[in-house]
Amino acid sequence: MGMPLDSVVQMVGSVNPSIKDLTSFIALATIPFNLIKIAANYLIGYFLMERLASVRPSFKFIYEAK
């Protein structure tokens, strides 16, 4: 986005005072966000797959074969 990384860390640090450098930024902001995002993607995909399999049963067999 054209911003230096240090300014991004400072902006996030103004919201969360525990974040003071790049390492704490990664550990306290980036990793938890990505874990939440992965969990949300998994749950949405799981429930969509269940719904698709109930609408078209042959789809479930294709999915389970992989």
mmJSON file of the N, C-alpha and C atoms, coordinates in Angstrom:
{"data_MODEL":{"atom_site":{
"group_PDB":["ATOM","ATOM","ATOM","ATOM","ATOM","ATOM","ATOM","ATOM","ATOM","ATOM","ATOM","ATOM","ATOM","ATOM","ATOM","ATOM","ATOM","ATOM","ATOM","ATOM","ATOM","ATOM","ATOM","ATOM","ATOM","ATOM","ATOM","ATOM","ATOM","ATOM","ATOM","ATOM","ATOM","ATOM","ATOM","ATOM","ATOM","ATOM","ATOM","ATOM","ATOM","ATOM","ATOM","ATOM","ATOM","ATOM","ATOM","ATOM","ATOM","ATOM","ATOM","ATOM","ATOM","ATOM","ATOM","ATOM","ATOM","ATOM","ATOM","ATOM","ATOM","ATOM","ATOM","ATOM","ATOM","ATOM","ATOM","ATOM","ATOM","ATOM","ATOM","ATOM","ATOM","ATOM","ATOM","ATOM","ATOM","ATOM","ATOM","ATOM","ATOM","ATOM","ATOM","ATOM","ATOM","ATOM","ATOM","ATOM","ATOM","ATOM","ATOM","ATOM","ATOM","ATOM","ATOM","ATOM","ATOM","ATOM","ATOM","ATOM","ATOM","ATOM","ATOM","ATOM","ATOM","ATOM","ATOM","ATOM","ATOM","ATOM","ATOM","ATOM","ATOM","ATOM","ATOM","ATOM","ATOM","ATOM","ATOM","ATOM","ATOM","ATOM","ATOM","ATOM","ATOM","ATOM","ATOM","ATOM","ATOM","ATOM","ATOM","ATOM","ATOM","ATOM","ATOM","ATOM","ATOM","ATOM","ATOM","ATOM","ATOM","ATOM","ATOM","ATOM","ATOM","ATOM","ATOM","ATOM","ATOM","ATOM","ATOM","ATOM","ATOM","ATOM","ATOM","ATOM","ATOM","ATOM","ATOM","ATOM","ATOM","ATOM","ATOM","ATOM","ATOM","ATOM","ATOM","ATOM","ATOM","ATOM","ATOM","ATOM","ATOM","ATOM","ATOM","ATOM","ATOM","ATOM","ATOM","ATOM","ATOM","ATOM","ATOM","ATOM","ATOM","ATOM","ATOM","ATOM","ATOM","ATOM","ATOM","ATOM","ATOM","ATOM","ATOM","ATOM","ATOM","ATOM"],
"id":[1,2,3,4,5,6,7,8,9,10,11,12,13,14,15,16,17,18,19,20,21,22,23,24,25,26,27,28,29,30,31,32,33,34,35,36,37,38,39,40,41,42,43,44,45,46,47,48,49,50,51,52,53,54,55,56,57,58,59,60,61,62,63,64,65,66,67,68,69,70,71,72,73,74,75,76,77,78,79,80,81,82,83,84,85,86,87,88,89,90,91,92,93,94,95,96,97,98,99,100,101,102,103,104,105,106,107,108,109,110,111,112,113,114,115,116,117,118,119,120,121,122,123,124,125,126,127,128,129,130,131,132,133,134,135,136,137,138,139,140,141,142,143,144,145,146,147,148,149,150,151,152,153,154,155,156,157,158,159,160,161,162,163,164,165,166,167,168,169,170,171,172,173,174,175,176,177,178,179,180,181,182,183,184,185,186,187,188,189,190,191,192,193,194,195,196,197,198],
"type_symbol":["N","C","C","N","C","C","N","C","C","N","C","C","N","C","C","N","C","C","N","C","C","N","C","C","N","C","C","N","C","C","N","C","C","N","C","C","N","C","C","N","C","C","N","C","C","N","C","C","N","C","C","N","C","C","N","C","C","N","C","C","N","C","C","N","C","C","N","C","C","N","C","C","N","C","C","N","C","C","N","C","C","N","C","C","N","C","C","N","C","C","N","C","C","N","C","C","N","C","C","N","C","C","N","C","C","N","C","C","N","C","C","N","C","C","N","C","C","N","C","C","N","C","C","N","C","C","N","C","C","N","C","C","N","C","C","N","C","C","N","C","C","N","C","C","N","C","C","N","C","C","N","C","C","N","C","C","N","C","C","N","C","C","N","C","C","N","C","C","N","C","C","N","C","C","N","C","C","N","C","C","N","C","C","N","C","C","N","C","C","N","C","C","N","C","C","N","C","C"],
"label_atom_id":["N","CA","C","N","CA","C","N","CA","C","N","CA","C","N","CA","C","N","CA","C","N","CA","C","N","CA","C","N","CA","C","N","CA","C","N","CA","C","N","CA","C","N","CA","C","N","CA","C","N","CA","C","N","CA","C","N","CA","C","N","CA","C","N","CA","C","N","CA","C","N","CA","C","N","CA","C","N","CA","C","N","CA","C","N","CA","C","N","CA","C","N","CA","C","N","CA","C","N","CA","C","N","CA","C","N","CA","C","N","CA","C","N","CA","C","N","CA","C","N","CA","C","N","CA","C","N","CA","C","N","CA","C","N","CA","C","N","CA","C","N","CA","C","N","CA","C","N","CA","C","N","CA","C","N","CA","C","N","CA","C","N","CA","C","N","CA","C","N","CA","C","N","CA","C","N","CA","C","N","CA","C","N","CA","C","N","CA","C","N","CA","C","N","CA","C","N","CA","C","N","CA","C","N","CA","C","N","CA","C","N","CA","C","N","CA","C","N","CA","C","N","CA","C","N","CA","C","N","CA","C"],
"label_alt_id":[null,null,null,null,null,null,null,null,null,null,null,null,null,null,null,null,null,null,null,null,null,null,null,null,null,null,null,null,null,null,null,null,null,null,null,null,null,null,null,null,null,null,null,null,null,null,null,null,null,null,null,null,null,null,null,null,null,null,null,null,null,null,null,null,null,null,null,null,null,null,null,null,null,null,null,null,null,null,null,null,null,null,null,null,null,null,null,null,null,null,null,null,null,null,null,null,null,null,null,null,null,null,null,null,null,null,null,null,null,null,null,null,null,null,null,null,null,null,null,null,null,null,null,null,null,null,null,null,null,null,null,null,null,null,null,null,null,null,null,null,null,null,null,null,null,null,null,null,null,null,null,null,null,null,null,null,null,null,null,null,null,null,null,null,null,null,null,null,null,null,null,null,null,null,null,null,null,null,null,null,null,null,null,null,null,null,null,null,null,null,null,null,null,null,null,null,null,null],
"label_comp_id":["MET","MET","MET","GLY","GLY","GLY","MET","MET","MET","PRO","PRO","PRO","LEU","LEU","LEU","ASP","ASP","ASP","SER","SER","SER","VAL","VAL","VAL","VAL","VAL","VAL","GLN","GLN","GLN","MET","MET","MET","VAL","VAL","VAL","GLY","GLY","GLY","SER","SER","SER","VAL","VAL","VAL","ASN","ASN","ASN","PRO","PRO","PRO","SER","SER","SER","ILE","ILE","ILE","LYS","LYS","LYS","ASP","ASP","ASP","LEU","LEU","LEU","THR","THR","THR","SER","SER","SER","PHE","PHE","PHE","ILE","ILE","ILE","ALA","ALA","ALA","LEU","LEU","LEU","ALA","ALA","ALA","THR","THR","THR","ILE","ILE","ILE","PRO","PRO","PRO","PHE","PHE","PHE","ASN","ASN","ASN","LEU","LEU","LEU","ILE","ILE","ILE","LYS","LYS","LYS","ILE","ILE","ILE","ALA","ALA","ALA","ALA","ALA","ALA","ASN","ASN","ASN","TYR","TYR","TYR","LEU","LEU","LEU","ILE","ILE","ILE","GLY","GLY","GLY","TYR","TYR","TYR","PHE","PHE","PHE","LEU","LEU","LEU","MET","MET","MET","GLU","GLU","GLU","ARG","ARG","ARG","LEU","LEU","LEU","ALA","ALA","ALA","SER","SER","SER","VAL","VAL","VAL","ARG","ARG","ARG","PRO","PRO","PRO","SER","SER","SER","PHE","PHE","PHE","LYS","LYS","LYS","PHE","PHE","PHE","ILE","ILE","ILE","TYR","TYR","TYR","GLU","GLU","GLU","ALA","ALA","ALA","LYS","LYS","LYS"],
"label_asym_id":["A","A","A","A","A","A","A","A","A","A","A","A","A","A","A","A","A","A","A","A","A","A","A","A","A","A","A","A","A","A","A","A","A","A","A","A","A","A","A","A","A","A","A","A","A","A","A","A","A","A","A","A","A","A","A","A","A","A","A","A","A","A","A","A","A","A","A","A","A","A","A","A","A","A","A","A","A","A","A","A","A","A","A","A","A","A","A","A","A","A","A","A","A","A","A","A","A","A","A","A","A","A","A","A","A","A","A","A","A","A","A","A","A","A","A","A","A","A","A","A","A","A","A","A","A","A","A","A","A","A","A","A","A","A","A","A","A","A","A","A","A","A","A","A","A","A","A","A","A","A","A","A","A","A","A","A","A","A","A","A","A","A","A","A","A","A","A","A","A","A","A","A","A","A","A","A","A","A","A","A","A","A","A","A","A","A","A","A","A","A","A","A","A","A","A","A","A","A"],
"label_entity_id":["1","1","1","1","1","1","1","1","1","1","1","1","1","1","1","1","1","1","1","1","1","1","1","1","1","1","1","1","1","1","1","1","1","1","1","1","1","1","1","1","1","1","1","1","1","1","1","1","1","1","1","1","1","1","1","1","1","1","1","1","1","1","1","1","1","1","1","1","1","1","1","1","1","1","1","1","1","1","1","1","1","1","1","1","1","1","1","1","1","1","1","1","1","1","1","1","1","1","1","1","1","1","1","1","1","1","1","1","1","1","1","1","1","1","1","1","1","1","1","1","1","1","1","1","1","1","1","1","1","1","1","1","1","1","1","1","1","1","1","1","1","1","1","1","1","1","1","1","1","1","1","1","1","1","1","1","1","1","1","1","1","1","1","1","1","1","1","1","1","1","1","1","1","1","1","1","1","1","1","1","1","1","1","1","1","1","1","1","1","1","1","1","1","1","1","1","1","1"],
"label_seq_id":[1,1,1,2,2,2,3,3,3,4,4,4,5,5,5,6,6,6,7,7,7,8,8,8,9,9,9,10,10,10,11,11,11,12,12,12,13,13,13,14,14,14,15,15,15,16,16,16,17,17,17,18,18,18,19,19,19,20,20,20,21,21,21,22,22,22,23,23,23,24,24,24,25,25,25,26,26,26,27,27,27,28,28,28,29,29,29,30,30,30,31,31,31,32,32,32,33,33,33,34,34,34,35,35,35,36,36,36,37,37,37,38,38,38,39,39,39,40,40,40,41,41,41,42,42,42,43,43,43,44,44,44,45,45,45,46,46,46,47,47,47,48,48,48,49,49,49,50,50,50,51,51,51,52,52,52,53,53,53,54,54,54,55,55,55,56,56,56,57,57,57,58,58,58,59,59,59,60,60,60,61,61,61,62,62,62,63,63,63,64,64,64,65,65,65,66,66,66],
"pdbx_PDB_ins_code":[null,null,null,null,null,null,null,null,null,null,null,null,null,null,null,null,null,null,null,null,null,null,null,null,null,null,null,null,null,null,null,null,null,null,null,null,null,null,null,null,null,null,null,null,null,null,null,null,null,null,null,null,null,null,null,null,null,null,null,null,null,null,null,null,null,null,null,null,null,null,null,null,null,null,null,null,null,null,null,null,null,null,null,null,null,null,null,null,null,null,null,null,null,null,null,null,null,null,null,null,null,null,null,null,null,null,null,null,null,null,null,null,null,null,null,null,null,null,null,null,null,null,null,null,null,null,null,null,null,null,null,null,null,null,null,null,null,null,null,null,null,null,null,null,null,null,null,null,null,null,null,null,null,null,null,null,null,null,null,null,null,null,null,null,null,null,null,null,null,null,null,null,null,null,null,null,null,null,null,null,null,null,null,null,null,null,null,null,null,null,null,null,null,null,null,null,null,null],
"Cartn_x":[0.825,0.0,0.865,2.146,3.023,3.414,3.069,3.421,4.604,5.516,6.599,6.065,6.718,6.276,6.304,7.266,7.353,6.131,5.6,4.411,3.184,3.112,2.004,2.08,3.286,3.466,3.107,3.463,3.115,1.611,0.935,-0.521,-1.207,-0.787,-1.382,-1.016,0.195,0.635,-0.16,-0.71,-1.54,-2.87,-3.322,-4.55,-4.266,-3.174,-2.782,-1.394,-1.3,-0.002,1.02,0.608,1.548,2.43,2.0,2.745,3.73,5.017,6.058,7.031,7.15,8.065,7.463,8.216,7.694,7.387,8.231,8.011,6.716,6.486,5.244,4.039,4.223,3.147,2.738,3.715,3.417,2.752,3.303,2.798,1.433,1.17,-0.06,-1.156,-0.824,-1.841,-2.001,-0.902,-0.994,-1.399,-0.728,-1.02,-2.437,-2.889,-4.277,-5.311,-5.079,-6.013,-6.081,-4.931,-4.915,-5.547,-5.368,-6.013,-7.53,-8.022,-9.47,-9.984,-9.231,-9.631,-9.657,-8.668,-8.624,-9.813,-10.113,-11.24,-12.559,-12.724,-13.95,-14.072,-12.973,-13.002,-13.33,-12.757,-13.03,-14.511,-15.048,-16.443,-17.408,-17.156,-18.026,-17.946,-16.734,-16.567,-17.209,-17.088,-17.684,-19.205,-19.815,-21.273,-21.777,-21.023,-21.411,-21.307,-20.256,-20.097,-21.225,-21.604,-22.722,-24.01,-24.22,-25.443,-25.432,-24.284,-24.188,-24.381,-23.835,-23.966,-25.411,-26.157,-27.556,-28.427,-28.041,-28.813,-28.51,-27.221,-26.797,-25.944,-26.541,-25.818,-24.58,-24.578,-23.401,-22.193,-22.425,-21.329,-20.554,-21.248,-20.598,-19.612,-19.952,-19.067,-17.803,-17.94,-16.774,-15.874,-16.454,-15.682,-14.965,-15.621,-15.015,-13.927,-13.925,-12.928,-11.552,-11.494,-10.208,-9.491],
"Cartn_y":[-1.19,0.0,1.248,1.087,2.238,2.791,2.106,2.565,1.757,2.412,1.636,0.725,-0.401,-1.388,-0.84,0.014,0.589,1.428,2.148,2.961,2.078,0.946,0.014,-0.556,-0.941,-1.477,-0.417,0.828,1.91,2.122,2.068,2.249,1.136,-0.105,-1.225,-1.138,-0.667,-0.505,0.55,1.515,2.523,1.929,0.881,0.207,-0.833,-1.568,-2.594,-2.244,-1.716,-1.273,-2.394,-3.646,-4.76,-4.898,-4.337,-4.446,-3.288,-3.655,-2.638,-2.774,-3.967,-4.186,-5.203,-5.549,-6.439,-7.828,-8.338,-9.663,-9.724,-8.744,-8.736,-8.486,-7.727,-7.512,-8.834,-9.631,-10.917,-11.851,-11.907,-12.849,-12.454,-11.165,-10.724,-10.23,-10.008,-9.499,-10.395,-10.713,-11.437,-12.894,-13.594,-15.018,-15.239,-14.517,-14.736,-14.422,-13.358,-13.026,-14.158,-14.694,-15.77,-17.05,-17.336,-18.515,-18.378,-17.195,-16.95,-17.05,-16.509,-16.549,-17.989,-18.791,-20.184,-20.954,-20.723,-21.403,-21.017,-19.758,-19.31,-19.933,-19.96,-20.578,-22.057,-22.743,-24.167,-24.4,-23.657,-23.86,-23.552,-22.462,-22.115,-23.195,-23.647,-24.707,-26.007,-26.349,-27.587,-27.549,-26.46,-26.386,-26.274,-25.619,-25.588,-26.972,-27.722,-29.065,-29.973,-29.858,-30.657,-30.316,-29.048,-28.624,-29.082,-28.958,-29.423,-30.927,-31.661,-33.116,-33.542,-32.765,-33.124,-32.813,-31.825,-31.47,-32.428,-32.794,-33.677,-34.794,-35.936,-37.014,-37.501,-37.461,-37.932,-37.037,-35.819,-34.897,-35.375,-35.993,-36.471,-37.6,-38.475,-39.57,-39.061,-38.044,-37.449,-36.814,-36.148,-35.467,-36.476,-37.579,-38.558,-39.37,-39.451,-40.239,-39.583,-38.29,-37.573,-37.672],
"Cartn_z":[0.0,0.0,0.0,-0.106,-0.169,1.187,2.251,3.594,4.107,4.806,5.418,6.52,6.685,7.66,9.081,9.37,10.715,11.062,10.078,10.36,10.586,9.895,10.112,11.524,11.949,13.298,14.34,14.097,15.023,15.099,13.951,13.952,14.724,14.497,15.214,16.698,16.988,18.365,19.107,18.401,19.069,19.539,18.872,19.273,20.361,20.186,21.15,21.684,22.879,23.412,23.601,23.54,23.662,22.422,21.31,20.063,19.982,20.006,19.998,18.836,18.266,17.157,16.193,15.157,14.124,14.676,15.566,16.129,16.934,17.775,18.55,17.646,16.567,15.596,14.955,14.574,13.95,14.957,16.178,17.181,17.735,17.887,18.552,17.608,16.351,15.426,14.197,13.526,12.257,12.453,13.348,13.539,14.077,15.12,15.567,14.482,13.71,12.625,11.614,11.227,10.239,10.777,12.05,12.63,12.631,12.959,12.919,11.493,10.548,9.14,8.618,8.977,8.549,9.136,10.401,11.035,10.367,10.049,9.386,7.994,7.245,5.917,5.996,6.974,7.142,7.455,8.41,8.799,7.66,6.955,5.817,4.75,4.448,3.451,3.874,5.144,5.644,5.517,5.948,5.877,4.441,3.572,2.158,1.533,1.893,1.346,1.806,3.083,3.581,2.828,2.597,1.904,0.445,-0.21,-1.594,-1.683,-0.731,-0.745,-0.502,0.277,0.506,-0.713,-1.489,-2.682,-3.828,-3.952,-5.035,-4.44,-4.145,-3.458,-4.204,-5.523,-6.266,-5.993,-5.611,-5.297,-4.075,-3.127,-1.915,-2.235,-3.151,-3.51,-4.203,-5.018,-5.679,-4.633,-3.662,-2.616,-1.727,-1.371,-0.469,-1.16,-2.463,-3.181,-3.122,-2.928,-2.947,-1.67],
"occupancy":[1.0,1.0,1.0,1.0,1.0,1.0,1.0,1.0,1.0,1.0,1.0,1.0,1.0,1.0,1.0,1.0,1.0,1.0,1.0,1.0,1.0,1.0,1.0,1.0,1.0,1.0,1.0,1.0,1.0,1.0,1.0,1.0,1.0,1.0,1.0,1.0,1.0,1.0,1.0,1.0,1.0,1.0,1.0,1.0,1.0,1.0,1.0,1.0,1.0,1.0,1.0,1.0,1.0,1.0,1.0,1.0,1.0,1.0,1.0,1.0,1.0,1.0,1.0,1.0,1.0,1.0,1.0,1.0,1.0,1.0,1.0,1.0,1.0,1.0,1.0,1.0,1.0,1.0,1.0,1.0,1.0,1.0,1.0,1.0,1.0,1.0,1.0,1.0,1.0,1.0,1.0,1.0,1.0,1.0,1.0,1.0,1.0,1.0,1.0,1.0,1.0,1.0,1.0,1.0,1.0,1.0,1.0,1.0,1.0,1.0,1.0,1.0,1.0,1.0,1.0,1.0,1.0,1.0,1.0,1.0,1.0,1.0,1.0,1.0,1.0,1.0,1.0,1.0,1.0,1.0,1.0,1.0,1.0,1.0,1.0,1.0,1.0,1.0,1.0,1.0,1.0,1.0,1.0,1.0,1.0,1.0,1.0,1.0,1.0,1.0,1.0,1.0,1.0,1.0,1.0,1.0,1.0,1.0,1.0,1.0,1.0,1.0,1.0,1.0,1.0,1.0,1.0,1.0,1.0,1.0,1.0,1.0,1.0,1.0,1.0,1.0,1.0,1.0,1.0,1.0,1.0,1.0,1.0,1.0,1.0,1.0,1.0,1.0,1.0,1.0,1.0,1.0,1.0,1.0,1.0,1.0,1.0,1.0],
"B_iso_or_equiv":[0.0,0.0,0.0,0.0,0.0,0.0,0.0,0.0,0.0,0.0,0.0,0.0,0.0,0.0,0.0,0.0,0.0,0.0,0.0,0.0,0.0,0.0,0.0,0.0,0.0,0.0,0.0,0.0,0.0,0.0,0.0,0.0,0.0,0.0,0.0,0.0,0.0,0.0,0.0,0.0,0.0,0.0,0.0,0.0,0.0,0.0,0.0,0.0,0.0,0.0,0.0,0.0,0.0,0.0,0.0,0.0,0.0,0.0,0.0,0.0,0.0,0.0,0.0,0.0,0.0,0.0,0.0,0.0,0.0,0.0,0.0,0.0,0.0,0.0,0.0,0.0,0.0,0.0,0.0,0.0,0.0,0.0,0.0,0.0,0.0,0.0,0.0,0.0,0.0,0.0,0.0,0.0,0.0,0.0,0.0,0.0,0.0,0.0,0.0,0.0,0.0,0.0,0.0,0.0,0.0,0.0,0.0,0.0,0.0,0.0,0.0,0.0,0.0,0.0,0.0,0.0,0.0,0.0,0.0,0.0,0.0,0.0,0.0,0.0,0.0,0.0,0.0,0.0,0.0,0.0,0.0,0.0,0.0,0.0,0.0,0.0,0.0,0.0,0.0,0.0,0.0,0.0,0.0,0.0,0.0,0.0,0.0,0.0,0.0,0.0,0.0,0.0,0.0,0.0,0.0,0.0,0.0,0.0,0.0,0.0,0.0,0.0,0.0,0.0,0.0,0.0,0.0,0.0,0.0,0.0,0.0,0.0,0.0,0.0,0.0,0.0,0.0,0.0,0.0,0.0,0.0,0.0,0.0,0.0,0.0,0.0,0.0,0.0,0.0,0.0,0.0,0.0,0.0,0.0,0.0,0.0,0.0,0.0],
"pdbx_formal_charge":[null,null,null,null,null,null,null,null,null,null,null,null,null,null,null,null,null,null,null,null,null,null,null,null,null,null,null,null,null,null,null,null,null,null,null,null,null,null,null,null,null,null,null,null,null,null,null,null,null,null,null,null,null,null,null,null,null,null,null,null,null,null,null,null,null,null,null,null,null,null,null,null,null,null,null,null,null,null,null,null,null,null,null,null,null,null,null,null,null,null,null,null,null,null,null,null,null,null,null,null,null,null,null,null,null,null,null,null,null,null,null,null,null,null,null,null,null,null,null,null,null,null,null,null,null,null,null,null,null,null,null,null,null,null,null,null,null,null,null,null,null,null,null,null,null,null,null,null,null,null,null,null,null,null,null,null,null,null,null,null,null,null,null,null,null,null,null,null,null,null,null,null,null,null,null,null,null,null,null,null,null,null,null,null,null,null,null,null,null,null,null,null,null,null,null,null,null,null],
"auth_seq_id":[1,1,1,2,2,2,3,3,3,4,4,4,5,5,5,6,6,6,7,7,7,8,8,8,9,9,9,10,10,10,11,11,11,12,12,12,13,13,13,14,14,14,15,15,15,16,16,16,17,17,17,18,18,18,19,19,19,20,20,20,21,21,21,22,22,22,23,23,23,24,24,24,25,25,25,26,26,26,27,27,27,28,28,28,29,29,29,30,30,30,31,31,31,32,32,32,33,33,33,34,34,34,35,35,35,36,36,36,37,37,37,38,38,38,39,39,39,40,40,40,41,41,41,42,42,42,43,43,43,44,44,44,45,45,45,46,46,46,47,47,47,48,48,48,49,49,49,50,50,50,51,51,51,52,52,52,53,53,53,54,54,54,55,55,55,56,56,56,57,57,57,58,58,58,59,59,59,60,60,60,61,61,61,62,62,62,63,63,63,64,64,64,65,65,65,66,66,66],
"auth_comp_id":["MET","MET","MET","GLY","GLY","GLY","MET","MET","MET","PRO","PRO","PRO","LEU","LEU","LEU","ASP","ASP","ASP","SER","SER","SER","VAL","VAL","VAL","VAL","VAL","VAL","GLN","GLN","GLN","MET","MET","MET","VAL","VAL","VAL","GLY","GLY","GLY","SER","SER","SER","VAL","VAL","VAL","ASN","ASN","ASN","PRO","PRO","PRO","SER","SER","SER","ILE","ILE","ILE","LYS","LYS","LYS","ASP","ASP","ASP","LEU","LEU","LEU","THR","THR","THR","SER","SER","SER","PHE","PHE","PHE","ILE","ILE","ILE","ALA","ALA","ALA","LEU","LEU","LEU","ALA","ALA","ALA","THR","THR","THR","ILE","ILE","ILE","PRO","PRO","PRO","PHE","PHE","PHE","ASN","ASN","ASN","LEU","LEU","LEU","ILE","ILE","ILE","LYS","LYS","LYS","ILE","ILE","ILE","ALA","ALA","ALA","ALA","ALA","ALA","ASN","ASN","ASN","TYR","TYR","TYR","LEU","LEU","LEU","ILE","ILE","ILE","GLY","GLY","GLY","TYR","TYR","TYR","PHE","PHE","PHE","LEU","LEU","LEU","MET","MET","MET","GLU","GLU","GLU","ARG","ARG","ARG","LEU","LEU","LEU","ALA","ALA","ALA","SER","SER","SER","VAL","VAL","VAL","ARG","ARG","ARG","PRO","PRO","PRO","SER","SER","SER","PHE","PHE","PHE","LYS","LYS","LYS","PHE","PHE","PHE","ILE","ILE","ILE","TYR","TYR","TYR","GLU","GLU","GLU","ALA","ALA","ALA","LYS","LYS","LYS"],
"auth_asym_id":["A","A","A","A","A","A","A","A","A","A","A","A","A","A","A","A","A","A","A","A","A","A","A","A","A","A","A","A","A","A","A","A","A","A","A","A","A","A","A","A","A","A","A","A","A","A","A","A","A","A","A","A","A","A","A","A","A","A","A","A","A","A","A","A","A","A","A","A","A","A","A","A","A","A","A","A","A","A","A","A","A","A","A","A","A","A","A","A","A","A","A","A","A","A","A","A","A","A","A","A","A","A","A","A","A","A","A","A","A","A","A","A","A","A","A","A","A","A","A","A","A","A","A","A","A","A","A","A","A","A","A","A","A","A","A","A","A","A","A","A","A","A","A","A","A","A","A","A","A","A","A","A","A","A","A","A","A","A","A","A","A","A","A","A","A","A","A","A","A","A","A","A","A","A","A","A","A","A","A","A","A","A","A","A","A","A","A","A","A","A","A","A","A","A","A","A","A","A"],
"auth_atom_id":["N","CA","C","N","CA","C","N","CA","C","N","CA","C","N","CA","C","N","CA","C","N","CA","C","N","CA","C","N","CA","C","N","CA","C","N","CA","C","N","CA","C","N","CA","C","N","CA","C","N","CA","C","N","CA","C","N","CA","C","N","CA","C","N","CA","C","N","CA","C","N","CA","C","N","CA","C","N","CA","C","N","CA","C","N","CA","C","N","CA","C","N","CA","C","N","CA","C","N","CA","C","N","CA","C","N","CA","C","N","CA","C","N","CA","C","N","CA","C","N","CA","C","N","CA","C","N","CA","C","N","CA","C","N","CA","C","N","CA","C","N","CA","C","N","CA","C","N","CA","C","N","CA","C","N","CA","C","N","CA","C","N","CA","C","N","CA","C","N","CA","C","N","CA","C","N","CA","C","N","CA","C","N","CA","C","N","CA","C","N","CA","C","N","CA","C","N","CA","C","N","CA","C","N","CA","C","N","CA","C","N","CA","C","N","CA","C","N","CA","C","N","CA","C","N","CA","C","N","CA","C"],
"pdbx_PDB_model_num":[1,1,1,1,1,1,1,1,1,1,1,1,1,1,1,1,1,1,1,1,1,1,1,1,1,1,1,1,1,1,1,1,1,1,1,1,1,1,1,1,1,1,1,1,1,1,1,1,1,1,1,1,1,1,1,1,1,1,1,1,1,1,1,1,1,1,1,1,1,1,1,1,1,1,1,1,1,1,1,1,1,1,1,1,1,1,1,1,1,1,1,1,1,1,1,1,1,1,1,1,1,1,1,1,1,1,1,1,1,1,1,1,1,1,1,1,1,1,1,1,1,1,1,1,1,1,1,1,1,1,1,1,1,1,1,1,1,1,1,1,1,1,1,1,1,1,1,1,1,1,1,1,1,1,1,1,1,1,1,1,1,1,1,1,1,1,1,1,1,1,1,1,1,1,1,1,1,1,1,1,1,1,1,1,1,1,1,1,1,1,1,1,1,1,1,1,1,1]
}}}
